[in-house]
Amino acid sequence: MRFMGSKLGTVLLLLLFGCENEVNNTHPEKINIAYYESFGGYSHPLKLIGKIDKNKAHASNSYVVGHYDDAGVLLIVERYVDGRIFFRHSYYYNDAGSLAERRSVNVEGTVVVEKM
């Protein structure tokens, strides 16, 4: 069973990423979205590279979506392959603006919560 393709998986993702947490800030309702060809490196938050428009992203085999708050802080990164989500990282920051927590889900449904 594919986690990301099921209704139950969708509900679990919404619960995981939509719940309040112990970190001081939460994701705002208004989020700015940008599309990218890929990302560089594996440290978090990921560095998104090769900004593209939405049409080019959806026409390609693989792309990355960055979700930002109004101050330009990266909150969510999603990687899509063949039109399906491959992974999602949600980032939470402390009052000083440093990364405090990363929540990730991969295509198999494995959830990782990492406190920084």
Buried (B, 14 or more C-beta within 10 A) or exposed (E): EEBBEEEEBEEBBEEBBEEEBEBEBEBEEEEEEBBBBEBEEEEBBBBBEEEBEEEEBEEBEEBBBBBBBEEEBBBBBBBBEEEEBBBBBBBBBEEEEEBBBBBBBBBEBEEEEEEE
